[in-house]
Amino acid sequence: NNTESVAAVEINDDIQQICFSAGPFDIEANVHAAAENINPLVLKSNIRKITTTQEAGYWVYLPALSSRAEALKKGRELAAAFVKDYYVVTSGDNENSISLGLYREPFNADNRIAELSRKGFQVNKEIRIEQWPEFWLDFSATEAQLATLPDLRQNHPDISQNEVICRNN
């Protein structure tokens, strides 16, 4: 008998559904666990992955030199000019560049650039971006179903669950 009422629910657009978005879950496995937990008790659910981007600060650096030996030579020039806090990047995207610091505040990055310019070093500044995935569980339920839904925050205390406007899709 239960299955018939579920089928009727899907066909009947007049049903009063209440929609929610729960998250962010930092681990994909957690959002899948939460979905499995509520799927039998809701009209429908959907897992959404979004990428969150945030400026992480300002990187001050000397652009990559032609070789490791050149980069190390430039490092010695910095040391001779009493520049502290630098390191030669020896691998990855910025290989043979020289890092002169990561600054949260543009003001501090600009001060560092001014100091190095006075000593005759042409340095660059670039905004560093951090990105990480977030997972959200969107679901809709009837008023009656809400009464039987578990509180997802019991297993996932870091998430929030908010009522949202239902999108018809």
C-alpha positions as CSV (number, residue, x, y, z in Angstrom):
1,N,0.0,0.0,0.0
2,N,2.9,2.3,0.8
3,T,4.4,2.2,-2.7
4,E,1.1,3.4,-4.2
5,S,1.1,6.5,-2.1
6,V,4.7,7.3,-3.1
7,A,3.9,6.9,-6.8
8,A,0.8,9.2,-6.3
9,V,3.0,11.7,-4.6
10,E,5.4,12.0,-7.6
11,I,2.5,12.4,-10.0
12,N,0.6,14.9,-7.9
13,D,2.2,18.4,-8.3
14,D,-0.1,19.9,-5.8
15,I,1.6,18.1,-2.9
16,Q,3.0,20.6,-0.4
17,Q,6.7,19.9,-0.4
18,I,9.2,21.6,1.9
19,C,12.7,21.8,0.6
20,F,16.0,21.8,2.5
21,S,19.6,22.2,1.9
22,A,22.1,20.6,4.3
23,G,25.8,21.1,4.4
24,P,28.5,21.8,3.7
25,F,29.9,18.3,4.1
26,D,33.6,18.4,3.7
27,I,33.9,14.7,2.7
28,E,31.9,13.2,-0.2
29,A,31.4,9.9,1.8
30,N,29.6,11.9,4.5
31,V,27.1,13.4,2.2
32,H,26.4,10.0,0.7
33,A,25.9,8.5,4.1
34,A,23.5,11.3,5.0
35,A,21.6,10.8,1.7
36,E,21.2,7.1,2.4
37,N,20.0,7.9,5.8
38,I,17.1,10.1,4.6
39,N,16.3,8.8,1.1
40,P,13.6,6.3,2.2
41,L,11.9,9.2,4.2
42,V,11.8,12.0,1.7
43,L,10.3,12.8,-1.7
44,K,13.6,13.3,-3.4
45,S,17.1,14.2,-2.7
46,N,20.1,15.5,-4.7
47,I,23.8,15.7,-3.9
48,R,25.4,18.9,-5.1
49,K,29.2,19.5,-5.3
50,I,30.4,23.1,-5.4
51,T,33.9,24.4,-5.4
52,T,34.6,27.1,-2.9
53,T,37.2,29.7,-3.8
54,Q,38.9,32.1,-1.4
55,E,41.8,34.5,-1.7
56,A,44.5,33.1,0.4
57,G,46.8,36.1,0.3
58,Y,49.5,37.7,-1.7
59,W,52.6,35.9,-2.8
60,V,55.7,38.0,-3.3
61,Y,58.4,36.3,-5.5
62,L,61.1,36.6,-8.0
63,P,60.0,35.0,-11.3
64,A,61.6,31.7,-12.3
65,L,65.2,31.9,-13.4
66,S,66.6,29.8,-16.2
67,S,68.1,27.1,-14.0
68,R,68.5,25.9,-10.5
69,A,72.1,27.2,-10.4
70,E,70.8,30.7,-11.5
71,A,68.1,30.6,-8.8
72,L,70.7,29.6,-6.1
73,K,73.0,32.4,-7.3
74,K,70.1,34.9,-7.0
75,G,69.5,33.6,-3.6
76,R,73.1,34.4,-2.6
77,E,72.5,37.9,-4.0
78,L,69.5,38.3,-1.7
79,A,71.4,37.1,1.3
80,A,74.3,39.5,0.5
81,A,71.7,42.3,0.4
82,F,70.5,41.2,3.9
83,V,67.2,40.0,2.6
84,K,65.8,37.4,5.1
85,D,62.9,35.0,4.7
86,Y,63.3,33.7,1.2
87,Y,63.5,30.3,-0.4
88,V,64.3,28.9,-3.7
89,V,61.4,26.8,-5.1
90,T,63.0,23.6,-6.3
91,S,60.0,21.8,-7.8
92,G,56.4,22.2,-9.0
93,D,54.8,24.9,-11.1
94,N,57.1,27.7,-9.8
95,E,60.4,25.8,-10.0
96,N,63.5,28.0,-9.8
97,S,61.5,31.0,-8.7
98,I,62.3,32.5,-5.3
99,S,59.6,32.9,-2.8
100,L,59.8,36.0,-0.6
101,G,56.7,35.5,1.5
102,L,53.0,35.0,1.6
103,Y,51.0,37.9,3.1
104,R,47.4,38.0,4.1
105,E,47.3,41.8,3.8
106,P,48.1,43.6,0.5
107,F,49.7,46.4,2.6
108,N,52.3,44.0,4.0
109,A,53.0,42.5,0.6
110,D,53.5,46.0,-0.9
111,N,55.9,46.9,2.0
112,R,57.9,43.8,1.2
113,I,58.0,44.7,-2.5
114,A,59.1,48.3,-1.7
115,E,61.9,47.0,0.5
116,L,63.2,44.7,-2.2
117,S,62.9,47.3,-4.9
118,R,65.1,49.7,-2.9
119,K,67.7,46.9,-2.9
120,G,67.4,46.5,-6.6
121,F,65.3,43.4,-6.9
122,Q,62.4,43.3,-9.4
123,V,59.8,41.2,-7.7
124,N,56.2,40.2,-8.6
125,K,53.1,39.9,-6.5
126,E,50.2,37.5,-7.3
127,I,47.0,36.7,-5.5
128,R,47.0,33.2,-4.2
129,I,43.7,31.3,-4.5
130,E,42.6,28.4,-2.3
131,Q,39.9,26.1,-3.6
132,W,38.2,23.1,-1.9
133,P,35.1,21.1,-2.7
134,E,31.9,21.3,-0.6
135,F,29.1,18.8,-0.8
136,W,25.5,19.7,-0.1
137,L,22.4,17.5,0.2
138,D,19.3,19.1,-1.1
139,F,16.0,17.3,-0.3
140,S,12.3,17.8,-0.2
141,A,9.7,16.2,2.0
142,T,6.1,16.6,3.0
143,E,5.0,18.0,6.3
144,A,4.1,14.4,7.4
145,Q,7.6,13.1,6.4
146,L,9.4,15.9,8.3
147,A,8.1,14.4,11.5
148,T,10.0,11.1,10.8
149,L,13.3,12.7,9.5
150,P,16.4,12.1,11.6
151,D,18.4,15.2,12.5
152,L,21.4,15.0,10.2
153,R,23.4,17.2,12.6
154,Q,23.5,14.3,15.1
155,N,26.0,12.5,12.9
156,H,27.4,15.6,11.2
157,P,27.6,18.4,13.8
158,D,29.4,20.8,11.5
159,I,26.7,21.1,8.9
160,S,23.7,23.4,8.9
161,Q,20.3,22.5,7.5
162,N,18.2,25.3,6.1
163,E,14.8,25.5,4.5
164,V,15.1,26.8,0.9
165,I,12.7,27.7,-1.9
166,C,11.7,24.6,-3.8
167,R,12.9,24.5,-7.4
168,N,10.8,22.5,-9.7
169,N,13.1,20.2,-11.6
